[in-house]
Amino acid sequence: MSEKRVLLDPTSEQKPTVRNRVERPSSLQGLTIGLLDISKNRGDVFLDQLESQLSGRGLKVNRYRKPTFTRPAPVDLQLKIASECDLIVEGLAD
């Protein structure tokens, strides 16, 4: 059964963009997981714990950090993440 969800993009879009959900991998083994710190206070604390858990399971983890949380990640950082990772987790906090 396919369920429909509405996801809102907080980047001041005038009308919502329709995006299909990406299918989740059946396993994380052999994949590279990117952890993106958006530079909000204590986001790194969450990502440190997540990295510890994932690395403890033998998974490959790459860490990244945006220069500021007030803007989207620079294009060069987006391209780097896309070329080096199979999936990404963003750490949001305050």
C-alpha positions as CSV (number, residue, x, y, z in Angstrom):
1,M,0.0,0.0,0.0
2,S,1.4,3.4,-1.0
3,E,0.7,6.3,1.4
4,K,0.9,9.9,0.2
5,R,2.7,12.4,2.4
6,V,3.1,16.1,2.0
7,L,6.6,17.4,2.8
8,L,7.1,21.1,3.1
9,D,10.4,22.7,2.0
10,P,11.3,25.6,4.4
11,T,13.2,27.5,1.7
12,S,10.4,29.9,0.9
13,E,9.0,28.1,-2.1
14,Q,5.8,29.6,-3.6
15,K,4.2,26.3,-4.4
16,P,5.2,22.9,-3.0
17,T,7.5,20.7,-5.2
18,V,6.3,17.2,-5.8
19,R,9.1,14.7,-5.1
20,N,8.9,10.9,-5.0
21,R,10.2,9.2,-1.8
22,V,13.5,7.4,-2.4
23,E,13.2,3.7,-1.6
24,R,15.1,2.8,1.5
25,P,18.0,0.3,1.2
26,S,17.4,-3.2,2.5
27,S,20.7,-3.0,4.4
28,L,23.3,-0.5,5.3
29,Q,26.2,-2.9,4.8
30,G,28.6,-1.8,2.1
31,L,27.1,1.7,1.9
32,T,28.7,5.0,2.9
33,I,26.6,7.1,5.3
34,G,27.0,10.8,5.4
35,L,26.3,12.8,8.5
36,L,25.7,16.5,7.8
37,D,25.9,19.0,10.7
38,I,23.9,22.1,9.7
39,S,25.9,24.2,12.2
40,K,23.1,24.6,14.8
41,N,24.0,24.4,18.5
42,R,24.4,20.8,19.7
43,G,23.7,19.2,16.3
44,D,27.2,17.7,16.5
45,V,26.3,16.0,19.9
46,F,23.6,14.1,18.1
47,L,25.8,13.2,15.2
48,D,28.7,12.2,17.4
49,Q,26.4,9.6,19.0
50,L,25.0,8.4,15.7
51,E,28.5,8.1,14.2
52,S,29.5,6.0,17.2
53,Q,26.5,3.7,16.8
54,L,27.0,3.3,13.1
55,S,30.8,2.9,13.2
56,G,30.3,0.3,16.0
57,R,28.3,-1.8,13.6
58,G,31.2,-1.7,11.1
59,L,29.6,0.9,8.8
60,K,31.5,3.6,6.9
61,V,30.6,7.1,8.0
62,N,31.7,10.4,6.5
63,R,31.1,13.7,8.4
64,Y,30.3,17.1,6.8
65,R,29.4,20.5,8.2
66,K,27.6,23.4,6.6
67,P,29.2,26.9,7.1
68,T,25.9,28.3,8.5
69,F,22.5,27.0,9.3
70,T,20.9,30.1,7.7
71,R,21.5,29.0,4.1
72,P,21.4,25.9,2.1
73,A,24.6,23.9,1.8
74,P,27.0,25.4,-0.8
75,V,26.8,23.6,-4.1
76,D,30.3,22.3,-3.9
77,L,29.5,20.7,-0.5
78,Q,26.3,19.2,-2.0
79,L,28.2,17.7,-4.9
80,K,30.9,16.3,-2.6
81,I,28.3,14.6,-0.4
82,A,26.5,13.2,-3.4
83,S,29.7,11.8,-4.9
84,E,30.9,10.2,-1.6
85,C,27.8,8.9,0.1
86,D,24.9,6.5,-0.5
87,L,22.7,8.2,2.0
88,I,22.7,11.2,4.3
89,V,21.5,12.1,7.8
90,E,21.2,15.8,8.7
91,G,21.6,16.7,12.4
92,L,19.2,19.4,13.5
93,A,19.3,20.7,17.1
94,D,18.9,23.7,19.4
